[in-house]
């Protein structure tokens, strides 16, 4: 849709009101977005124009801009349709044009929308609309409704008596009421505010034991159903175990609708009361229930997607071990463990399969192969997948290294999504000659070096840090997760000469096609010597260069600033700073102490303000430094490898593997994540678990309970932080068992060790 200046101004006004941001901030941001600028680029390099808005605020503007643009498109369609019917009044036009909600526009359009043949349509065909008008006016105070209806009796038109005439007129009035925008808004608002969301067991599942038992007879206020419960109940309905409904405050609704119809005393009052009842139960209630269920689902989706997005961000920004030579191990039992060595840039060197767990005769050979790969390739770290046989392999590797007198750190790495990568097109493209499991070992090694660079090759939904990801709006989920990956990649920056096309594709302004073209140019002509070299890549124009250059790094390139986050458009500013200090540009970049002597006010111009200058100075203090935290690894206890090794009261280190609305899952090294209920996440009150912990974080936990038969572990970060305290009496249930499951994925809870509370 081509937006006129006036229409864009109107949309911007709506966005200002919705976001609470200053008009100039919104106007300039919208202008940048419409010019094709990406959110990371705007947030980082156009601070003067946006008033230093961050990515969250810019994405909010982007989302509201899209919403109101679609709204205006819909308004034009609606207005055209009503006008073609000859029914567009100035009042109706003004009201539609002033609407800020799609729902309101649809309500206003409803009376004019083409309908199927209804009871009201048939009544109009039988000539009963004048009678409906008489009843609506409520001017008759003497006589009976039947007497008023007698002139409209016409057996030839299938109106045999007064009762049939009144019934037909009632259908017309009911449809009018059901089509009234204000009436629908009233019912919608009252049902949302005071309605109940109910769930009961379907007839076919009565008496059956399912993971949805706690919802067999469940009721709670519609507007406050938590995301996880809403999604759980909807899943139960999809699996035909549950029947869901929205229970409206019917008496209040009917009283309100009747008050809209009955405006004075007349002989038609009983008929109008019946019309209100019929309009609500037959016409309004079913559609409003569908609308509100969809609205509740949308809100639940948004909450679940926010949790997923935050977890993904924390995982992608996990501290990297850096450019170290790594030996990656994909552990296995019967099929053996795959070992793959990579150099400091992640380049694959060699692989071998060992069988240290399938018989004494193979242990010696496995030790020799492990040590040979470590020595041959100078491995500085060993990364082991945390799946089947992971702890056994960790113990084997540590013992083998100790016997040989070698001090090489051994680190457990999450395998989530590794199998997806191994079978993906990009893995086949990278290693067409290698087996899937060997590709998995390479991926595990690279994940230790740089989690972000490796995880971008995997569909985010396969990484395993979401909640109900298959139940939420898939389009919205993909958009959110893609935004997170884009944000993380550009926040960290990308090495232009070593990055895969998958990583490059998320750089601002690049995309998959240009990313592959960059790699092809690099493979054909060697590493890029400068950022400007990107302009030699086919189809890589000035606009793409403007968006991408600041996020790409070149180590040891021709220009000292090419390995920093300083954008090439601001190189002249830094060169002026160096000249004023009497040093070369290379000296200024190499000596952060010189930065303290820069007077920023000297360099303020119409194009470059203090926000950009402050960013430049901060970058010169740490040129090329990775913004992620320093790498640390969880120290799993060597004597804790199986569930049977755990007992109540133990204090352990673990790694947070997932954060949900009800708590966090923590890997303590026993092949089974334990659950820290939200009430045990912190010594302070925490409503949102994401406030207390993040995915990938190393935490100290106390074991509250272990159920070996059901493979359930209950943990507490709070009690570990408080020093543990006295062990709980065995007769007392762990805190997470006291809580109901809160409507979450019961199968997931049971797998994690949460005893489902039966009703």
N, C-alpha and C positions, 0 to 999 in steps of 0.2 A: 504494500500500500504506500503510495507516494503521499507523504504528509505535507500539507501546506504549512506556511509559517504560523498561521493562527492556530491550526490544529495542534502543531507541535508545542506551541506555547501553552495551550490548554492542557495537554498531556503532562508537560513539565510541571504545571501547577498542581495537578493531581499527585504527581510523584513527590513534590515538596510537602504537600499536606500529609501524605502517607508516611514519609520517612522522617519528617521533622528537620531535614537539612536545609541549609540556606539556599535561596533561589539561584544564586550565582553558582554555587557548588553543583547543583543539579543540572543547570543549563549547560555548564562547561563539560561536565562528565557525559551527559547525553550527547553532546556534540562530538566528543572524542570517540564514544562508542559507535556513533553513526559513521564516523570516518574510518572505522575498522580497527581502532586501537584495542588491544587486549587489556583485560583487567590487571594483570601483573605489571604491564608497561605503564598504564595510567597511574597505578598506585606508587610505582617506584620513580618514574621519570617525569611525571606531570603534576607534581605536588602543588606548584604555584597556581595552576589552573583549577585544581579541585579543592583547594584549601586544606591540603594534607589528608584527604580521605584515605582510609585503609581499604584493603581488598573486600572486607565484609560489607562495608558501606557501599562500595562501588557495585558489588554484585547485587545488593539490595536495590540500587537504582536500576541496574540492568534488568532485574526480574520485574520490577514494577513498570518499567518502560514497556516491556514486552506485554504485560497484562493490559495496560491501558491502551496500547496500540491495537491489540486484538479487540478490546472493548469498543473502541471507536469504529473499527471495521464492522463490527456487529451492529452498531447503532445505525450506520449508513444503510445496511441491508434491511434492517427493521423499518426504518423511516421510509425507504423506497417502497417496501411492500405495503405499508399502511396507506401511503399516498396514492398508490396505484388503485387501492380499493375506494378512494375518495373519502376516507374517514379520518385523515390527519388534521387535527385541530391545532391551533397555536399552543394551547395549554399542554396537550399531549406531546407535541414536538419539543417544547421547552423542558418538559419533565424527562423525556428520553435523553435529550442532549445533556442534561445536567446529571444524569445517573453516573455513579462511580462503581457500581457493582453489576456484574454480569447477570446475577440473579434478578435484580430489580428490572433490568432491561427486558429479560424474558418474561417476567410477570406482567409488565406493561404491554408486551406484544401478544400475550396469551389470547385475549379476546379476538384478535385479528389474525391469528395463526390459522391456516387451513386445518380443518378438523375432519375426522371421520364422521359418518352420519350418526348423530347422537339422539337421545330421547328429546332433547331440546330442539334439535333440528326438525325432527318429525312433528313436534308440537307446533313449531312455526309454520310448517307446511300445511298444517290443519287449521291455520288461521287463529291461533290462540295467543299470539303475542299481544294484541290489544287487551285481552283479559289479564295477562301478566302485568301490563302497565297499570291497569286499574287497581290490581291488588297492591302493587308497589307504592302507589300514591297514598293508599290508606285513608281515603277521604270519606268512605261510607261508614256511618256509625249506626245505621238502622237497617233492618232486614237481615238476610242470611247470605253467606257466600254462594249458596246454591242458587238463590234468586238472581244474584249478580251474574252467575255463569250461564243462566238459561239462554240468553241471546246467542251464545256461542255453541250451543248444542246443534250438531249437524251430522246425522247418521251417515250421510253420503261421504263425509270426510272422516269417518270412523271416530266421531265424537258422539256416542249414543246418548249420553246423559250429562248432567251437571257435574257429577263426580269425575267423569273422564275429562271434562273441560278443566276443572280445577287441578286435576293431577297433571295435565299437560302444561298448564300455566306454571305450576310449581316446578316442573322440570326446567322451564325457561329461566325462572328466577334462581333456581339452584345453580344453573350454569353461569348466570351472571355473577352470582356471589363467588363462585369458585374461580371465575376469571378476574375478579377484582384484585388488583395488585396490593392494595392496602390490607385487604382481608387476608390474603395469602401471607403477607409479611407479618401480620399479627399472629397467625397460627404458627408460622415458622419460628418466630421469636419465642412465643410462649412454650412451644413444645421443646425447643432447645434448652430454655432456661429451667423448665420444671419437669421435663419428660424423663422417663426411666428407660434404660436399655436393659432388656431382659433376654435371658438365654435359658432354654429348657431342652431336655434330651428328646431327640426324635424317637418316634414310636419304635422304629426298628432297632434302636440301640438301648432301649430300656433294659436294665439289669446287666448290661454288658460292661466289662471293665475296659475303659479306654483312657487315654492320656487327657481327656477332656472332662473327667468325672466332676471336677470342682465347679463346672459350669452347667451341670445337669439341672440346677435350679438356682439361677444367679440373677440378681437384679441390682442395679446401681444407677445413680444419676447420669443421664446421657452426656452432659457437658463435661463431666469429670472422669470419664472412663480413661485410664492410662493407656498409652500407646500399645504397650505389650499385651494388655488384656484384650483390647479391641482386636488386635491382629490374631491373637490366639483363638478368640471366639469365632472370628470370621473363618479361620482355617477349619475349625470344627464344623461350621456350617457347610463349607466347601466339601468336606469329607462326609457330609450327610449324617453327622453324629448329633449336631445341635440344630435347634431352630431359634432364630433370633428375631426380635421385634422391638420397635420403639413404642412405648406406652405413653401416650399423651395425657395431660390433665384434661380429660374430656369435658367435665362439667364447666371448668373455667373457659375452655375454648368455645363451647356451645353458648355460654352466657355472653361472651364477647361478640360472637357472630350474630346472635339474636338481637343484641343491642344495636348492631349495625343495620339490621333489617327493620326492626319494629321501632319506628320513630314517633308514633302517636297511637292513641286508642282507636281501634276500628274493628269492624266485624271480621277482618282478615287476620287478626293476631294469631289464632291457633294455626292457621295455614302457614303463616310466615315462620312460626316456631318450627313447624315440620320441615319447611324449606331449609332452614338453617341446619337442622339435623341431617337431612338428606344430602345437602351440599357438602357438609363436612365428611360424613362417613363414606359417601359414595365417590365423591370427586376430589376433595381436598386432602383428606388424611392419607390415602395411598401414595399420592405423589409427594407430599411433604415428607412422609416416612422415608421414601426412596432418597429424596434430596438430603435429608439429615443423616441418613446412614452413609451416604457418599461423603458428606462433609466430615463426619466423624472419622471415616476411613482416611480421608485426605489428611486430617490433622494427625492421625496415628502414623500415617506414612511419613509425614514431615518429621515427626519426632524420632522415628526409627532411623530415617535417613541421616538426621543430624548426628545420632550416636555412631552410626557406621562411618560417616565422614570424619568425625573427630578421631575415632580409633584408627582409621586409615592414615590420617595426617600424622598421628604420633608414630605409627609404624614406619611410614615412609621417611620420617625425619629422625629415625633411630640413629644413634651415633655410629659412624663407620669406623672400622678398624684401620682403613686407609690403604695406601699403596704397599701392602706387604705381600710377600710370596706366601700363598696359602695352599695347603693340602685339604681338599674337600672330601668328605666321606659320606656316602649314602649308605647307611647301615642296613644289614639284612641278615637273616639266619640261614635258611635253606639255600637261598639263591646267592649267598655271599654278600660281602660289602664292597661297593664300588669306590675306588680311590681315584681322585683326579687332581693333578697338580696344575696350578695356574701361576703366572708371574704377577708382578706388582700392578700390571694394567688389566689383569683378568684374562690374559691370553692363555688358552689351553696348551699344556705342554705334554702331558702323558697320563695314561690311566692304567689301572690294574685292578683285578678282582681278587679278594682274599677271603678265606673261610676260617676265621678264628674261633667260630662257635659250633663247628660241626664235627668235632673229633680231635683227639689229641695229636694225631698224625699231621694235622694241617696247621697247628698253632705255630710251630717253629718257622714254617715257610711264610705264614702270614706276617710274623714279626720281621723276617728278613725283607719282605717286600715293602712293608711300611717304612722301615728304616732306610731302605735304598731310595725310595721316593723322597723322603725328607732330606737325605744327604745330597742326592743328585740335583735337586732343584732348590736347595737352600731354603726349605720351607721355614717361615718365621712363625706361622700359626697353623693349627689344625682345626678345621671346622667340621663338626659332626651333626648330621640331621637328628632331630629329637624324636624320630618315629620309632618303629619297631627295632629293638636291639640297640637303640641309641646309647643308653646308659652302659650296656655291656661293652659296646665299642669304645666308649669314653674310658672305661676302666682298663680295657685292653691296651689302648693307645698310651695312657699314662704309665702303666706298668712297663710297657715296652720301651718307652723313652727313658724312664728312670733306670732300667737295667743297662741301657746304653750310655747313661750319663748325659743325656741331652735335655736341655731346658727349653722346650717348645710349648707355649701355651696351648691348651686344648679347650675349645669353646663349643658349647652346644648351640645350634642354630635352628630356628623354626623351619620346618619343612612345608608349612602351609602354602599350598599352591604350586609346590615344586613339580608335582606330577603333571599339573596342567601345563606348566611351561615346557616340560620335557616332550610332551606330545604336540606342542603348538607349531604353527607354521614358522614362527621366528626361530624356534629351537632347531627345526629341520633345516632352516636356511643357514643358521650359524654352524651346525654340526651335522651335515647330511649323512656322514659315514659312521656316526656314533650311535650306540644303543641308547634307548630312553633313560635307563638308569644311570648311565655315564653322564648324560646331559644333566641329570638331576644332581650328581655329585659336583659338577662344574658350577651349577647354579648355587648350591649350598656354599661353595668356596667364595663365590662372588658376592653372595649376600653378606658375608662377614666383612668383605672389603668395603662394599658400598650398598647398603640395603636399597636405597632409592634407585640406583642405576639398574638393579636387577629386578626389583619388584614392578617397575613400570612395564615390564614385558608380559605381565600376567593380568588377566581380567581382574579388576579389583574385587569383584564379587566372589572370586575363588580364593581369596587370601584368608577368609575365615575370621574376620573381625567384625562381622555384622550381626544383626538380630532380625529374623524374619525377612531377610533380604529377598527371598523369592515370593513374598506375599505383598510387597509394597509396589507402588507404581514404578515400573521398570524404566520408563523414560525419565522420570524425575530422579531416580536413583543413579542412572548412568550420567545424567547431567551433573549431579552433585559430586559424584566420585571423580569424574573427569576434571571438574573444577579443582578438586583437592589435589589431584596429581599435577595439574598444570601449576597450581600455586606453589607446591613443594619443589618442583623441578626448577622453577624460576627463582624461588627463594634461595636455593643452594647454588644455582649456577651450573653450567655444563662445560666440561672440557671438550672443545671443538674437535680435537685431534684423536680422542680415544672413545668418545661416546658412541653407543649403538644408535641405529636409526630410530629405534623405539624410544630411547631417551630424548634424542633430538626432536622427535615429533611433538613433544610437549613444550618445547621452548616457544615463547611468545612469537607469534607471527610465522612459525615454520610449518607445522603440519606434516603428515606422513609423506606426501609426495616430495616436498622440498627436502625432508630429512633423508630420504633415500638418495636424492640427487646429490646432497652434500657428501654422503658416504661414498657414492660412486666417484665423485670428483677427487675425494681424499685417497681412495684406493688406486685411482689411475695416475694421479700426479704427486702423491705424497702429502705430508702434513701441511696444514695451512700455516703460513708464516705470519699472517696478520688477519685481523677481522675484516679488513677491506677486501681480502681475497674471496670472501663470500660472494661478492658481486660478480665473480667469474663463473659461479655456479649457474647453470641454465635455469631461467625463470626466477632467479633470486634478485628481485629488483630493489630499488631504494626504499620502498615502503616496508618490505619484509626486513630489510637491513635495519631500518629505524626501530622496528618492533623487537628484533631478535638480538642485535649486536651486544647490548649491555648485559645480557644473560649468558653469553658465551665467553669462555676463557681460553687463552692460548698461553701455555707455559713456555717461557724462553722465546717468545715471539719477537718480532722486529720492534714493536712499540711497547714500552714498559707498562702502559696502562691497559694493554690487551689482556692481562691476567687479573684485572680488577673488575669491580662492578661499575666503574665510571663509564658512562656512555660516550662513544666516540664524538657525539655532538658537543660534548663538554671538554674534550681534550684541550682546546685553545685556552680555556679558563685555567686548567692545571698547569699548562705550559707557561702562562703568564705568572702564576704563583711561583713556579720554579725560577723564572727569570728575575722576579722581584726579590727573591731570597738569594740570588747570585749563585744558584746551583743548577746542575743539569736536571732534566726530568728524571733520568735514571737515578740520580742521587736522591731526589725527593722521594721517589717511590721506595728506595732501599733504606731510607733513614726516617723512621716514624717520628723521631724527636724534632725534626724540622717543622712538623705540622703545627706545633705549638706557637710558632712565630708568625703564622699566617693571620692577617687581619681580614676576616671575611667581608666586612662592610665595603672594602675597597673593590670587591668584585661583583657587587649587586648591580644588576642591570634590569631593563624591562623584561628580558627573556629569562634571566637567571636570578632567582631569589634566594633568601637565606635557607629555606628548606633543602634545596638542591645543593647549596654550598656546604651545608652541615653534613649531608650524606657523603659528599666528595671527601671532606676532611676525615670522616669516620672510616671511609674506605682506605684512605692513605695511611691511617694508623695501623691497619691490618690488611694490607693488599693481598688478595687471593686467598685469604683465610676462609676455611670452611665454617659456616655459621652454626653448624650442628654441635651438640655437646661432645665432650670427650668420651671415648669408648670405654665402657666397663662391662665386665661379664659376670653373670651370677655364679657364685661359688657353690655348686651343689655338693652336698656331703657325700664322700666316697662310700660311706656305709649305708646310705639311703638310696636304694635303686628300685625297690619293689614296694607295692602297697603294704605288704606285710612288714616292712621295715619301719613303718610309721607307728607312732603311738601318741596318745593325748599328752599335751603339754610341751611337745618338742618345739623349739624355735629354729626356723629354717630360713634360708634365702630362696627366693623364687623369682620368676619372671611373669609379669602380667601378660596374658595371651589374648584376653578379650575383656571389654568393659560393656556391660549391659545396663538396662534401667534398674535392675535389682541387685547389682553387685559386680564383682570382677572375678574372672577365672585366672588362676595362678598355677604355673607349672613349677613343681618343686622337685622334678627329676624322677618321677615314678611312673611315667607313661600314662598318667591320669591327672588331668587338671583338677585342682581343688577350687571350691567356691568360697569367696569372701562375701558374705551378705553385706548389703549397703550399710547395715547397722554396725558392722565391724570393720569398716574401711578406714575410719579415722577416730582420733580422740575427740574431735569436735563433731557437731551435727552436720551431716552431709545429706542433701536432698538429691543431688545429681552425682552419681559415682564418678563421672568424668572430672569433678572438682577435686577428687582425692587422689586418683591414680590415672596413669595413661598406659596404653598398650606399649609393651617393650620395656617398661620400667622395672628395675630390679628392686624388690621389696623384701622386707623381713616379715615373716608370718609365724603365727602360733597355730599348732594343730589342735583343733577343738574336738574333733571326732573323726573316727575312721570306721567305715563299714566295708570290710573286705568282700563280703558276699555280694554286695550291690555295687562295689567299686565306687564308693562315695567318700569324699574328703571335705570336711568343714574346717575352714581356716579363719584366722582373725589377724588383721594388721593392727587393729586398735590394741588388742591385748599384748601383742608382741612389742608395740611401742611403749606400753605401760610397764613393761618388764615381765609380762607373762601372768603374774598373779597366781593364785592357787588353782590347781587343775579342777575342772568341773566334776561334780559327782556324776557317776555313770548313769544314775537314774534320771538325771536332768537332760532334756533334749537340747541339742545344739541350737544356737539362735536361728540359724537358717532353716532348721526343721520346724521351729515354732511358727515362723512366718508361713503363711500360705504361699503357694508358688506365684501368686500375683498374676495369674493368667498368662504366664510365659510358656514357651515351648517346653512342655513337660518331658518330652523325650530327651531334650537337651539337658534339662535339669537332672533327670534320673541318671543320665550318662555321666554327669559331673558329680554325682553324689548327693543329690538333694532328695530327701524322702518326701514324696508327694503327699500332701495332707488330704485324706479322703473325706468326703461328706456323706 
